[in-house]
Amino acid sequence: MTALVGLWLVATEVLRRPVATSDPYPHLCGVTHHGTRSGTPYRYSGRDCAACHHQLTGGPKTSAAPTAPKMRTIGDT
Ligand SMILES: [Zn+2]
């Protein structure tokens, strides 16, 4: 079992289950979600879906992963 490092927040809310950032972003296309404040239903289409976009375009052109911030002390400039 891998450690949970983070959650895809929108996917977690829309799919109503934890979606770890260590997993590929899931398809949200075809899912209807009700706005948390307005209650208005919204149906995600392919153009709203990051997974569909990734499949069509091959994903981001850079593979640079975010890095942890550097530790700095008060004397550093
Ligand atoms: Zn999709």
N, CA, C, O and the ligand as a Tripos MOL2 file, in Angstrom:
@<TRIPOS>MOLECULE
protein
  309   307    78     0     0
PROTEIN
NO_CHARGES

@<TRIPOS>ATOM
      1 N           0.8450   -1.1900    0.0000 N.3       1 MET1
      2 CA          0.0000    0.0000    0.0000 C.3       1 MET1
      3 C           0.8800    1.2400    0.0000 C.2       1 MET1
      4 O           1.8320    1.3350    0.7750 O.2       1 MET1
      5 N           0.5590    2.1840   -0.8680 N.am      2 THR2
      6 CA          1.3390    3.4060   -0.9440 C.3       2 THR2
      7 C           0.7560    4.4550   -0.0010 C.2       2 THR2
      8 O          -0.4350    4.4490    0.3090 O.2       2 THR2
      9 N           1.6200    5.3400    0.4380 N.am      3 ALA3
     10 CA          1.1730    6.4030    1.3310 C.3       3 ALA3
     11 C           0.3940    7.4410    0.5350 C.2       3 ALA3
     12 O           0.7140    7.7330   -0.6170 O.2       3 ALA3
     13 N          -0.6130    7.9780    1.1590 N.am      4 LEU4
     14 CA         -1.4180    9.0230    0.5350 C.3       4 LEU4
     15 C          -0.6630   10.3400    0.6650 C.2       4 LEU4
     16 O          -0.4520   10.8350    1.7720 O.2       4 LEU4
     17 N          -0.2580   10.9060   -0.4680 N.am      5 VAL5
     18 CA          0.5270   12.1420   -0.4290 C.3       5 VAL5
     19 C          -0.3310   13.3720   -0.6630 C.2       5 VAL5
     20 O           0.0720   14.4790   -0.3050 O.2       5 VAL5
     21 N          -1.4710   13.2050   -1.2400 N.am      6 GLY6
     22 CA         -2.3330   14.3410   -1.5070 C.3       6 GLY6
     23 C          -3.5840   13.8750   -2.2050 C.2       6 GLY6
     24 O          -3.7120   12.7140   -2.5940 O.2       6 GLY6
     25 N          -4.5040   14.8040   -2.3550 N.am      7 LEU7
     26 CA         -5.7700   14.4770   -3.0080 C.3       7 LEU7
     27 C          -6.0200   15.4370   -4.1530 C.2       7 LEU7
     28 O          -5.7280   16.6280   -4.0510 O.2       7 LEU7
     29 N          -6.5650   14.9130   -5.2510 N.am      8 TRP8
     30 CA         -7.1020   15.7740   -6.2970 C.3       8 TRP8
     31 C          -8.4230   16.2800   -5.7440 C.2       8 TRP8
     32 O          -9.3830   15.5170   -5.6390 O.2       8 TRP8
     33 N          -8.4850   17.5580   -5.3880 N.am      9 LEU9
     34 CA         -9.6330   18.0880   -4.6570 C.3       9 LEU9
     35 C         -10.9280   18.0630   -5.4520 C.2       9 LEU9
     36 O         -11.9550   17.6150   -4.9440 O.2       9 LEU9
     37 N         -10.8940   18.5320   -6.6810 N.am     10 VAL10
     38 CA        -12.1290   18.5560   -7.4720 C.3      10 VAL10
     39 C         -12.5960   17.1340   -7.7480 C.2      10 VAL10
     40 O         -13.7810   16.8330   -7.6020 O.2      10 VAL10
     41 N         -11.6890   16.2670   -8.1410 N.am     11 ALA11
     42 CA        -12.0670   14.8810   -8.4280 C.3      11 ALA11
     43 C         -12.6010   14.1950   -7.1780 C.2      11 ALA11
     44 O         -13.5560   13.4230   -7.2550 O.2      11 ALA11
     45 N         -11.9970   14.4670   -6.0380 N.am     12 THR12
     46 CA        -12.4650   13.8870   -4.7830 C.3      12 THR12
     47 C         -13.8840   14.3430   -4.4820 C.2      12 THR12
     48 O         -14.7180   13.5400   -4.0640 O.2      12 THR12
     49 N         -14.1670   15.6210   -4.6900 N.am     13 GLU13
     50 CA        -15.5040   16.1490   -4.4320 C.3      13 GLU13
     51 C         -16.5180   15.6020   -5.4320 C.2      13 GLU13
     52 O         -17.6080   15.1750   -5.0500 O.2      13 GLU13
     53 N         -16.1600   15.6170   -6.6910 N.am     14 VAL14
     54 CA        -17.1010   15.2070   -7.7350 C.3      14 VAL14
     55 C         -17.3810   13.7060   -7.6690 C.2      14 VAL14
     56 O         -18.5240   13.2770   -7.8260 O.2      14 VAL14
     57 N         -16.3480   12.9210   -7.4410 N.am     15 LEU15
     58 CA        -16.5270   11.4620   -7.4310 C.3      15 LEU15
     59 C         -16.9240   10.9280   -6.0560 C.2      15 LEU15
     60 O         -17.2700    9.7550   -5.9140 O.2      15 LEU15
     61 N         -16.8710   11.7970   -5.0470 N.am     16 ARG16
     62 CA        -17.2650   11.4260   -3.6760 C.3      16 ARG16
     63 C         -16.4650   10.2580   -3.1450 C.2      16 ARG16
     64 O         -16.9880    9.3880   -2.4480 O.2      16 ARG16
     65 N         -15.1820   10.2520   -3.4870 N.am     17 ARG17
     66 CA        -14.2480    9.2670   -2.9380 C.3      17 ARG17
     67 C         -12.8630    9.8940   -3.0000 C.2      17 ARG17
     68 O         -12.6100   10.7390   -3.8600 O.2      17 ARG17
     69 N         -11.9610    9.4980   -2.1070 N.am     18 PRO18
     70 CA        -10.6160   10.0730   -2.1610 C.3      18 PRO18
     71 C          -9.8980    9.6680   -3.4470 C.2      18 PRO18
     72 O          -9.8480    8.4900   -3.8010 O.2      18 PRO18
     73 N          -9.3480   10.6580   -4.1340 N.am     19 VAL19
     74 CA         -8.5700   10.4040   -5.3450 C.3      19 VAL19
     75 C          -7.1660   10.9130   -5.0770 C.2      19 VAL19
     76 O          -6.9400   12.1220   -5.0300 O.2      19 VAL19
     77 N          -6.2320   10.0100   -4.9020 N.am     20 ALA20
     78 CA         -4.8600   10.3650   -4.5420 C.3      20 ALA20
     79 C          -4.1250   10.9990   -5.7090 C.2      20 ALA20
     80 O          -4.3310   10.6300   -6.8660 O.2      20 ALA20
     81 N          -3.2620   11.9610   -5.3900 N.am     21 THR21
     82 CA         -2.4690   12.6060   -6.4360 C.3      21 THR21
     83 C          -1.4120   11.6650   -6.9960 C.2      21 THR21
     84 O          -0.8320   11.9410   -8.0460 O.2      21 THR21
     85 N          -1.1580   10.5670   -6.3150 N.am     22 SER22
     86 CA         -0.2110    9.5830   -6.8400 C.3      22 SER22
     87 C          -0.8550    8.7410   -7.9450 C.2      22 SER22
     88 O          -0.1580    8.0250   -8.6640 O.2      22 SER22
     89 N          -2.1830    8.8240   -8.0810 N.am     23 ASP23
     90 CA         -2.8870    8.1130   -9.1470 C.3      23 ASP23
     91 C          -3.1180    9.0780  -10.3090 C.2      23 ASP23
     92 O          -3.0940   10.2940  -10.1210 O.2      23 ASP23
     93 N          -3.3420    8.5350  -11.5130 N.am     24 PRO24
     94 CA         -3.6640    9.4260  -12.6340 C.3      24 PRO24
     95 C          -4.9630   10.1660  -12.3610 C.2      24 PRO24
     96 O          -5.8520    9.6560  -11.6780 O.2      24 PRO24
     97 N          -5.0630   11.3780  -12.9060 N.am     25 TYR25
     98 CA         -6.2940   12.1440  -12.7270 C.3      25 TYR25
     99 C          -7.4360   11.3850  -13.3990 C.2      25 TYR25
    100 O          -7.3130   11.0000  -14.5620 O.2      25 TYR25
    101 N          -8.5310   11.1650  -12.6980 N.am     26 PRO26
    102 CA         -9.6080   10.3490  -13.2680 C.3      26 PRO26
    103 C         -10.4830   11.1400  -14.2420 C.2      26 PRO26
    104 O         -10.4940   12.3710  -14.2360 O.2      26 PRO26
    105 N         -11.2020   10.4110  -15.0620 N.am     27 HIS27
    106 CA        -12.1690   11.0430  -15.9520 C.3      27 HIS27
    107 C         -13.3630   11.5220  -15.1390 C.2      27 HIS27
    108 O         -13.9210   10.7750  -14.3350 O.2      27 HIS27
    109 N         -13.7440   12.7650  -15.3550 N.am     28 LEU28
    110 CA        -14.9410   13.3190  -14.7370 C.3      28 LEU28
    111 C         -16.0400   13.4840  -15.7740 C.2      28 LEU28
    112 O         -17.1720   13.8310  -15.4370 O.2      28 LEU28
    113 N         -15.7050   13.2360  -17.0430 N.am     29 CYS29
    114 CA        -16.6730   13.4300  -18.1100 C.3      29 CYS29
    115 C         -17.8710   12.5020  -17.8930 C.2      29 CYS29
    116 O         -17.7280   11.3250  -17.5600 O.2      29 CYS29
    117 N         -19.0430   13.0770  -18.0940 N.am     30 GLY30
    118 CA        -20.2610   12.3000  -17.9370 C.3      30 GLY30
    119 C         -20.7940   12.2610  -16.5190 C.2      30 GLY30
    120 O         -21.8790   11.7320  -16.2750 O.2      30 GLY30
    121 N         -20.0360   12.8210  -15.5770 N.am     31 VAL31
    122 CA        -20.4720   12.8200  -14.1790 C.3      31 VAL31
    123 C         -21.2520   14.1100  -13.9100 C.2      31 VAL31
    124 O         -20.8250   15.1940  -14.3070 O.2      31 VAL31
    125 N         -22.3700   13.9870  -13.2490 N.am     32 THR32
    126 CA        -23.1500   15.1580  -12.8370 C.3      32 THR32
    127 C         -22.8840   15.4260  -11.3730 C.2      32 THR32
    128 O         -22.9810   14.5380  -10.5260 O.2      32 THR32
    129 N         -22.5430   16.6850  -11.0950 N.am     33 HIS33
    130 CA        -22.2300   17.0860   -9.7240 C.3      33 HIS33
    131 C         -23.0880   18.3020   -9.3870 C.2      33 HIS33
    132 O         -23.3160   19.1680  -10.2310 O.2      33 HIS33
    133 N         -23.5500   18.3530   -8.1710 N.am     34 HIS34
    134 CA        -24.3490   19.4880   -7.7170 C.3      34 HIS34
    135 C         -23.4390   20.4490   -6.9660 C.2      34 HIS34
    136 O         -22.6880   20.0320   -6.0840 O.2      34 HIS34
    137 N         -23.5000   21.7370   -7.3110 N.am     35 GLY35
    138 CA        -22.6800   22.7490   -6.6650 C.3      35 GLY35
    139 C         -22.8740   22.7190   -5.1580 C.2      35 GLY35
    140 O         -23.9940   22.5750   -4.6690 O.2      35 GLY35
    141 N         -21.7720   22.8560   -4.4250 N.am     36 THR36
    142 CA        -21.8560   22.7290   -2.9680 C.3      36 THR36
    143 C         -22.6800   23.8520   -2.3460 C.2      36 THR36
    144 O         -23.3400   23.6270   -1.3320 O.2      36 THR36
    145 N         -22.6620   25.0430   -2.9150 N.am     37 ARG37
    146 CA        -23.4360   26.1480   -2.3470 C.3      37 ARG37
    147 C         -24.7620   26.3460   -3.0620 C.2      37 ARG37
    148 O         -25.8000   26.5200   -2.4240 O.2      37 ARG37
    149 N         -24.7250   26.3200   -4.3850 N.am     38 SER38
    150 CA        -25.9370   26.6280   -5.1390 C.3      38 SER38
    151 C         -26.8370   25.4070   -5.3010 C.2      38 SER38
    152 O         -28.0530   25.5350   -5.4390 O.2      38 SER38
    153 N         -26.2300   24.2270   -5.2830 N.am     39 GLY39
    154 CA        -27.0130   23.0210   -5.5280 C.3      39 GLY39
    155 C         -27.3440   22.8150   -6.9900 C.2      39 GLY39
    156 O         -28.0460   21.8690   -7.3460 O.2      39 GLY39
    157 N         -26.8450   23.6930   -7.8340 N.am     40 THR40
    158 CA        -27.1130   23.6060   -9.2680 C.3      40 THR40
    159 C         -26.3730   22.3970   -9.8510 C.2      40 THR40
    160 O         -25.1740   22.2330   -9.6280 O.2      40 THR40
    161 N         -27.0880   21.5580  -10.5930 N.am     41 PRO41
    162 CA        -26.4080   20.4120  -11.1900 C.3      41 PRO41
    163 C         -25.5400   20.8450  -12.3710 C.2      41 PRO41
    164 O         -25.9100   21.7300  -13.1430 O.2      41 PRO41
    165 N         -24.4010   20.2150  -12.4890 N.am     42 TYR42
    166 CA        -23.4890   20.4760  -13.6080 C.3      42 TYR42
    167 C         -22.9640   19.1440  -14.1020 C.2      42 TYR42
    168 O         -22.4590   18.3320  -13.3270 O.2      42 TYR42
    169 N         -23.0900   18.9300  -15.4020 N.am     43 ARG43
    170 CA        -22.6000   17.6880  -15.9900 C.3      43 ARG43
    171 C         -21.2760   17.9690  -16.6950 C.2      43 ARG43
    172 O         -21.2130   18.7960  -17.6050 O.2      43 ARG43
    173 N         -20.2350   17.2870  -16.2770 N.am     44 TYR44
    174 CA        -18.9070   17.4650  -16.8610 C.3      44 TYR44
    175 C         -18.8740   16.8300  -18.2480 C.2      44 TYR44
    176 O         -19.3230   15.7010  -18.4470 O.2      44 TYR44
    177 N         -18.3400   17.5750  -19.1850 N.am     45 SER45
    178 CA        -18.1700   17.0520  -20.5410 C.3      45 SER45
    179 C         -16.6850   16.7900  -20.7800 C.2      45 SER45
    180 O         -15.8480   17.0250  -19.9090 O.2      45 SER45
    181 N         -16.3870   16.3130  -21.9460 N.am     46 GLY46
    182 CA        -14.9970   16.0200  -22.2710 C.3      46 GLY46
    183 C         -14.1060   17.2400  -22.2060 C.2      46 GLY46
    184 O         -12.9330   17.1360  -21.8470 O.2      46 GLY46
    185 N         -14.6590   18.4120  -22.5560 N.am     47 ARG47
    186 CA        -13.8260   19.6220  -22.5220 C.3      47 ARG47
    187 C         -13.5370   20.0860  -21.1000 C.2      47 ARG47
    188 O         -12.6200   20.8790  -20.8870 O.2      47 ARG47
    189 N         -14.3040   19.6070  -20.1240 N.am     48 ASP48
    190 CA        -14.0620   19.9440  -18.7260 C.3      48 ASP48
    191 C         -13.1370   18.9390  -18.0390 C.2      48 ASP48
    192 O         -12.7130   19.1530  -16.9040 O.2      48 ASP48
    193 N         -12.8350   17.8690  -18.7170 N.am     49 CYS49
    194 CA        -12.1700   16.7250  -18.0980 C.3      49 CYS49
    195 C         -10.6610   16.7730  -18.3630 C.2      49 CYS49
    196 O         -10.2250   16.7370  -19.5130 O.2      49 CYS49
    197 N          -9.8830   16.8530  -17.3010 N.am     50 ALA50
    198 CA         -8.4270   16.9130  -17.4390 C.3      50 ALA50
    199 C          -7.8750   15.6090  -18.0060 C.2      50 ALA50
    200 O          -6.8890   15.6270  -18.7440 O.2      50 ALA50
    201 N          -8.4900   14.4910  -17.6760 N.am     51 ALA51
    202 CA         -8.0120   13.2030  -18.1890 C.3      51 ALA51
    203 C          -8.2240   13.1130  -19.6970 C.2      51 ALA51
    204 O          -7.3620   12.6080  -20.4170 O.2      51 ALA51
    205 N          -9.3690   13.5990  -20.1790 N.am     52 CYS52
    206 CA         -9.6170   13.6210  -21.6280 C.3      52 CYS52
    207 C          -8.6080   14.5380  -22.3130 C.2      52 CYS52
    208 O          -8.0520   14.1850  -23.3520 O.2      52 CYS52
    209 N          -8.3740   15.7010  -21.7410 N.am     53 HIS53
    210 CA         -7.4130   16.6450  -22.3080 C.3      53 HIS53
    211 C          -6.0250   16.0040  -22.3860 C.2      53 HIS53
    212 O          -5.3120   16.1540  -23.3790 O.2      53 HIS53
    213 N          -5.6630   15.2990  -21.3360 N.am     54 HIS54
    214 CA         -4.3560   14.6290  -21.3010 C.3      54 HIS54
    215 C          -4.2640   13.5870  -22.4140 C.2      54 HIS54
    216 O          -3.2260   13.4650  -23.0640 O.2      54 HIS54
    217 N          -5.3390   12.8370  -22.6360 N.am     55 GLN55
    218 CA         -5.3290   11.8150  -23.6890 C.3      55 GLN55
    219 C          -5.2140   12.4500  -25.0700 C.2      55 GLN55
    220 O          -4.5360   11.9170  -25.9490 O.2      55 GLN55
    221 N          -5.8780   13.5940  -25.2620 N.am     56 LEU56
    222 CA         -5.8610   14.2320  -26.5710 C.3      56 LEU56
    223 C          -4.5360   14.9070  -26.8730 C.2      56 LEU56
    224 O          -4.0670   14.8760  -28.0110 O.2      56 LEU56
    225 N          -3.9340   15.5100  -25.8750 N.am     57 THR57
    226 CA         -2.7400   16.3130  -26.1080 C.3      57 THR57
    227 C          -1.4460   15.6340  -25.6740 C.2      57 THR57
    228 O          -0.3600   16.1030  -26.0130 O.2      57 THR57
    229 N          -1.5450   14.5560  -24.9420 N.am     58 GLY58
    230 CA         -0.3450   13.9020  -24.4460 C.3      58 GLY58
    231 C           0.1300   14.4950  -23.1380 C.2      58 GLY58
    232 O           1.1910   14.1280  -22.6310 O.2      58 GLY58
    233 N          -0.6450   15.4030  -22.5940 N.am     59 GLY59
    234 CA         -0.3140   15.9600  -21.2760 C.3      59 GLY59
    235 C           0.6500   17.1110  -21.3730 C.2      59 GLY59
    236 O           0.9900   17.5670  -22.4640 O.2      59 GLY59
    237 N           1.0890   17.5800  -20.2190 N.am     60 PRO60
    238 CA          1.9970   18.7170  -20.1970 C.3      60 PRO60
    239 C           3.2970   18.3840  -20.9110 C.2      60 PRO60
    240 O           3.7610   17.2440  -20.8900 O.2      60 PRO60
    241 N           3.8720   19.3930  -21.5390 N.am     61 LYS61
    242 CA          5.1130   19.1860  -22.2840 C.3      61 LYS61
    243 C           6.3320   19.1150  -21.3720 C.2      61 LYS61
    244 O           7.3840   18.6170  -21.7730 O.2      61 LYS61
    245 N           6.1930   19.6000  -20.1740 N.am     62 THR62
    246 CA          7.2990   19.5140  -19.2320 C.3      62 THR62
    247 C           7.0100   18.4050  -18.2440 C.2      62 THR62
    248 O           5.8600   18.1640  -17.8760 O.2      62 THR62
    249 N           8.0520   17.7440  -17.8260 N.am     63 SER63
    250 CA          7.8810   16.6660  -16.8680 C.3      63 SER63
    251 C           8.3820   17.0700  -15.4940 C.2      63 SER63
    252 O           8.5290   16.2370  -14.6000 O.2      63 SER63
    253 N           8.6410   18.3610  -15.3400 N.am     64 ALA64
    254 CA          9.1830   18.8170  -14.0650 C.3      64 ALA64
    255 C           8.1310   18.6750  -12.9740 C.2      64 ALA64
    256 O           7.0480   19.2540  -13.0580 O.2      64 ALA64
    257 N           8.4560   17.9200  -11.9810 N.am     65 ALA65
    258 CA          7.5580   17.7470  -10.8480 C.3      65 ALA65
    259 C           7.8190   18.8680   -9.8520 C.2      65 ALA65
    260 O           8.9430   19.3560   -9.7390 O.2      65 ALA65
    261 N           6.7850   19.2730   -9.1340 N.am     66 PRO66
    262 CA          7.0140   20.3000   -8.1220 C.3      66 PRO66
    263 C           8.0010   19.8140   -7.0850 C.2      66 PRO66
    264 O           7.9990   18.6450   -6.6980 O.2      66 PRO66
    265 N           8.8270   20.7090   -6.6510 N.am     67 THR67
    266 CA          9.8210   20.3490   -5.6440 C.3      67 THR67
    267 C           9.4800   21.0290   -4.3330 C.2      67 THR67
    268 O           8.7610   22.0270   -4.2870 O.2      67 THR67
    269 N          10.0090   20.4670   -3.2930 N.am     68 ALA68
    270 CA          9.7720   21.0310   -1.9660 C.3      68 ALA68
    271 C          10.4510   22.3920   -1.8730 C.2      68 ALA68
    272 O          11.5150   22.5910   -2.4590 O.2      68 ALA68
    273 N           9.8520   23.3300   -1.1470 N.am     69 PRO69
    274 CA         10.4890   24.6380   -0.9980 C.3      69 PRO69
    275 C          11.8080   24.5140   -0.2520 C.2      69 PRO69
    276 O          11.9810   23.6500    0.6070 O.2      69 PRO69
    277 N          12.7440   25.4080   -0.6070 N.am     70 LYS70
    278 CA         14.0490   25.3820    0.0400 C.3      70 LYS70
    279 C          13.9430   25.9700    1.4320 C.2      70 LYS70
    280 O          13.2330   26.9490    1.6630 O.2      70 LYS70
    281 N          14.6590   25.3580    2.3480 N.am     71 MET71
    282 CA         14.7100   25.8700    3.7140 C.3      71 MET71
    283 C          15.6170   27.0880    3.7330 C.2      71 MET71
    284 O          16.7540   27.0280    3.2630 O.2      71 MET71
    285 N          15.1250   28.1810    4.2700 N.am     72 ARG72
    286 CA         15.9260   29.3920    4.3460 C.3      72 ARG72
    287 C          15.9800   29.8470    5.7890 C.2      72 ARG72
    288 O          15.0440   29.6290    6.5580 O.2      72 ARG72
    289 N          17.0600   30.4660    6.1410 N.am     73 THR73
    290 CA         17.1840   31.0320    7.4840 C.3      73 THR73
    291 C          17.0250   32.5390    7.3890 C.2      73 THR73
    292 O          17.0530   33.0980    6.2920 O.2      73 THR73
    293 N          16.8620   33.1890    8.5040 N.am     74 ILE74
    294 CA         16.6060   34.6260    8.5230 C.3      74 ILE74
    295 C          17.7600   35.4090    7.8730 C.2      74 ILE74
    296 O          17.5150   36.4530    7.2690 O.2      74 ILE74
    297 N          18.9800   34.9420    7.9810 N.am     75 GLY75
    298 CA         20.1250   35.6560    7.4370 C.3      75 GLY75
    299 C          20.2660   35.5140    5.9350 C.2      75 GLY75
    300 O          21.0240   36.2730    5.3310 O.2      75 GLY75
    301 N          19.5700   34.5780    5.3020 N.am     76 ASP76
    302 CA         19.6760   34.3890    3.8610 C.3      76 ASP76
    303 C          19.0390   35.5420    3.1160 C.2      76 ASP76
    304 O          18.0690   36.1350    3.5870 O.2      76 ASP76
    305 N          19.5870   35.8620    1.9470 N.am     77 THR77
    306 CA         18.9950   36.9130    1.1230 C.3      77 THR77
    307 C          18.5240   36.3480   -0.1770 C.2      77 THR77
    308 O          17.9930   37.0810   -1.0120 O.2      77 THR77
    309 ZN        -12.7670   12.2570  -19.5430 Zn       78 ZN78
@<TRIPOS>BOND
     1     1     2 1
     2     2     3 1
     3     3     4 2
     4     3     5 am
     5     5     6 1
     6     6     7 1
     7     7     8 2
     8     7     9 am
     9     9    10 1
    10    10    11 1
    11    11    12 2
    12    11    13 am
    13    13    14 1
    14    14    15 1
    15    15    16 2
    16    15    17 am
    17    17    18 1
    18    18    19 1
    19    19    20 2
    20    19    21 am
    21    21    22 1
    22    22    23 1
    23    23    24 2
    24    23    25 am
    25    25    26 1
    26    26    27 1
    27    27    28 2
    28    27    29 am
    29    29    30 1
    30    30    31 1
    31    31    32 2
    32    31    33 am
    33    33    34 1
    34    34    35 1
    35    35    36 2
    36    35    37 am
    37    37    38 1
    38    38    39 1
    39    39    40 2
    40    39    41 am
    41    41    42 1
    42    42    43 1
    43    43    44 2
    44    43    45 am
    45    45    46 1
    46    46    47 1
    47    47    48 2
    48    47    49 am
    49    49    50 1
    50    50    51 1
    51    51    52 2
    52    51    53 am
    53    53    54 1
    54    54    55 1
    55    55    56 2
    56    55    57 am
    57    57    58 1
    58    58    59 1
    59    59    60 2
    60    59    61 am
    61    61    62 1
    62    62    63 1
    63    63    64 2
    64    63    65 am
    65    65    66 1
    66    66    67 1
    67    67    68 2
    68    67    69 am
    69    69    70 1
    70    70    71 1
    71    71    72 2
    72    71    73 am
    73    73    74 1
    74    74    75 1
    75    75    76 2
    76    75    77 am
    77    77    78 1
    78    78    79 1
    79    79    80 2
    80    79    81 am
    81    81    82 1
    82    82    83 1
    83    83    84 2
    84    83    85 am
    85    85    86 1
    86    86    87 1
    87    87    88 2
    88    87    89 am
    89    89    90 1
    90    90    91 1
    91    91    92 2
    92    91    93 am
    93    93    94 1
    94    94    95 1
    95    95    96 2
    96    95    97 am
    97    97    98 1
    98    98    99 1
    99    99   100 2
   100    99   101 am
   101   101   102 1
   102   102   103 1
   103   103   104 2
   104   103   105 am
   105   105   106 1
   106   106   107 1
   107   107   108 2
   108   107   109 am
   109   109   110 1
   110   110   111 1
   111   111   112 2
   112   111   113 am
   113   113   114 1
   114   114   115 1
   115   115   116 2
   116   115   117 am
   117   117   118 1
   118   118   119 1
   119   119   120 2
   120   119   121 am
   121   121   122 1
   122   122   123 1
   123   123   124 2
   124   123   125 am
   125   125   126 1
   126   126   127 1
   127   127   128 2
   128   127   129 am
   129   129   130 1
   130   130   131 1
   131   131   132 2
   132   131   133 am
   133   133   134 1
   134   134   135 1
   135   135   136 2
   136   135   137 am
   137   137   138 1
   138   138   139 1
   139   139   140 2
   140   139   141 am
   141   141   142 1
   142   142   143 1
   143   143   144 2
   144   143   145 am
   145   145   146 1
   146   146   147 1
   147   147   148 2
   148   147   149 am
   149   149   150 1
   150   150   151 1
   151   151   152 2
   152   151   153 am
   153   153   154 1
   154   154   155 1
   155   155   156 2
   156   155   157 am
   157   157   158 1
   158   158   159 1
   159   159   160 2
   160   159   161 am
   161   161   162 1
   162   162   163 1
   163   163   164 2
   164   163   165 am
   165   165   166 1
   166   166   167 1
   167   167   168 2
   168   167   169 am
   169   169   170 1
   170   170   171 1
   171   171   172 2
   172   171   173 am
   173   173   174 1
   174   174   175 1
   175   175   176 2
   176   175   177 am
   177   177   178 1
   178   178   179 1
   179   179   180 2
   180   179   181 am
   181   181   182 1
   182   182   183 1
   183   183   184 2
   184   183   185 am
   185   185   186 1
   186   186   187 1
   187   187   188 2
   188   187   189 am
   189   189   190 1
   190   190   191 1
   191   191   192 2
   192   191   193 am
   193   193   194 1
   194   194   195 1
   195   195   196 2
   196   195   197 am
   197   197   198 1
   198   198   199 1
   199   199   200 2
   200   199   201 am
   201   201   202 1
   202   202   203 1
   203   203   204 2
   204   203   205 am
   205   205   206 1
   206   206   207 1
   207   207   208 2
   208   207   209 am
   209   209   210 1
   210   210   211 1
   211   211   212 2
   212   211   213 am
   213   213   214 1
   214   214   215 1
   215   215   216 2
   216   215   217 am
   217   217   218 1
   218   218   219 1
   219   219   220 2
   220   219   221 am
   221   221   222 1
   222   222   223 1
   223   223   224 2
   224   223   225 am
   225   225   226 1
   226   226   227 1
   227   227   228 2
   228   227   229 am
   229   229   230 1
   230   230   231 1
   231   231   232 2
   232   231   233 am
   233   233   234 1
   234   234   235 1
   235   235   236 2
   236   235   237 am
   237   237   238 1
   238   238   239 1
   239   239   240 2
   240   239   241 am
   241   241   242 1
   242   242   243 1
   243   243   244 2
   244   243   245 am
   245   245   246 1
   246   246   247 1
   247   247   248 2
   248   247   249 am
   249   249   250 1
   250   250   251 1
   251   251   252 2
   252   251   253 am
   253   253   254 1
   254   254   255 1
   255   255   256 2
   256   255   257 am
   257   257   258 1
   258   258   259 1
   259   259   260 2
   260   259   261 am
   261   261   262 1
   262   262   263 1
   263   263   264 2
   264   263   265 am
   265   265   266 1
   266   266   267 1
   267   267   268 2
   268   267   269 am
   269   269   270 1
   270   270   271 1
   271   271   272 2
   272   271   273 am
   273   273   274 1
   274   274   275 1
   275   275   276 2
   276   275   277 am
   277   277   278 1
   278   278   279 1
   279   279   280 2
   280   279   281 am
   281   281   282 1
   282   282   283 1
   283   283   284 2
   284   283   285 am
   285   285   286 1
   286   286   287 1
   287   287   288 2
   288   287   289 am
   289   289   290 1
   290   290   291 1
   291   291   292 2
   292   291   293 am
   293   293   294 1
   294   294   295 1
   295   295   296 2
   296   295   297 am
   297   297   298 1
   298   298   299 1
   299   299   300 2
   300   299   301 am
   301   301   302 1
   302   302   303 1
   303   303   304 2
   304   303   305 am
   305   305   306 1
   306   306   307 1
   307   307   308 2
@<TRIPOS>SUBSTRUCTURE
     1 MET1         2 RESIDUE 1 A MET
     2 THR2         6 RESIDUE 1 A THR
     3 ALA3        10 RESIDUE 1 A ALA
     4 LEU4        14 RESIDUE 1 A LEU
     5 VAL5        18 RESIDUE 1 A VAL
     6 GLY6        22 RESIDUE 1 A GLY
     7 LEU7        26 RESIDUE 1 A LEU
     8 TRP8        30 RESIDUE 1 A TRP
     9 LEU9        34 RESIDUE 1 A LEU
    10 VAL10       38 RESIDUE 1 A VAL
    11 ALA11       42 RESIDUE 1 A ALA
    12 THR12       46 RESIDUE 1 A THR
    13 GLU13       50 RESIDUE 1 A GLU
    14 VAL14       54 RESIDUE 1 A VAL
    15 LEU15       58 RESIDUE 1 A LEU
    16 ARG16       62 RESIDUE 1 A ARG
    17 ARG17       66 RESIDUE 1 A ARG
    18 PRO18       70 RESIDUE 1 A PRO
    19 VAL19       74 RESIDUE 1 A VAL
    20 ALA20       78 RESIDUE 1 A ALA
    21 THR21       82 RESIDUE 1 A THR
    22 SER22       86 RESIDUE 1 A SER
    23 ASP23       90 RESIDUE 1 A ASP
    24 PRO24       94 RESIDUE 1 A PRO
    25 TYR25       98 RESIDUE 1 A TYR
    26 PRO26      102 RESIDUE 1 A PRO
    27 HIS27      106 RESIDUE 1 A HIS
    28 LEU28      110 RESIDUE 1 A LEU
    29 CYS29      114 RESIDUE 1 A CYS
    30 GLY30      118 RESIDUE 1 A GLY
    31 VAL31      122 RESIDUE 1 A VAL
    32 THR32      126 RESIDUE 1 A THR
    33 HIS33      130 RESIDUE 1 A HIS
    34 HIS34      134 RESIDUE 1 A HIS
    35 GLY35      138 RESIDUE 1 A GLY
    36 THR36      142 RESIDUE 1 A THR
    37 ARG37      146 RESIDUE 1 A ARG
    38 SER38      150 RESIDUE 1 A SER
    39 GLY39      154 RESIDUE 1 A GLY
    40 THR40      158 RESIDUE 1 A THR
    41 PRO41      162 RESIDUE 1 A PRO
    42 TYR42      166 RESIDUE 1 A TYR
    43 ARG43      170 RESIDUE 1 A ARG
    44 TYR44      174 RESIDUE 1 A TYR
    45 SER45      178 RESIDUE 1 A SER
    46 GLY46      182 RESIDUE 1 A GLY
    47 ARG47      186 RESIDUE 1 A ARG
    48 ASP48      190 RESIDUE 1 A ASP
    49 CYS49      194 RESIDUE 1 A CYS
    50 ALA50      198 RESIDUE 1 A ALA
    51 ALA51      202 RESIDUE 1 A ALA
    52 CYS52      206 RESIDUE 1 A CYS
    53 HIS53      210 RESIDUE 1 A HIS
    54 HIS54      214 RESIDUE 1 A HIS
    55 GLN55      218 RESIDUE 1 A GLN
    56 LEU56      222 RESIDUE 1 A LEU
    57 THR57      226 RESIDUE 1 A THR
    58 GLY58      230 RESIDUE 1 A GLY
    59 GLY59      234 RESIDUE 1 A GLY
    60 PRO60      238 RESIDUE 1 A PRO
    61 LYS61      242 RESIDUE 1 A LYS
    62 THR62      246 RESIDUE 1 A THR
    63 SER63      250 RESIDUE 1 A SER
    64 ALA64      254 RESIDUE 1 A ALA
    65 ALA65      258 RESIDUE 1 A ALA
    66 PRO66      262 RESIDUE 1 A PRO
    67 THR67      266 RESIDUE 1 A THR
    68 ALA68      270 RESIDUE 1 A ALA
    69 PRO69      274 RESIDUE 1 A PRO
    70 LYS70      278 RESIDUE 1 A LYS
    71 MET71      282 RESIDUE 1 A MET
    72 ARG72      286 RESIDUE 1 A ARG
    73 THR73      290 RESIDUE 1 A THR
    74 ILE74      294 RESIDUE 1 A ILE
    75 GLY75      298 RESIDUE 1 A GLY
    76 ASP76      302 RESIDUE 1 A ASP
    77 THR77      306 RESIDUE 1 A THR
    78 ZN78       309 GROUP 0 **** ****
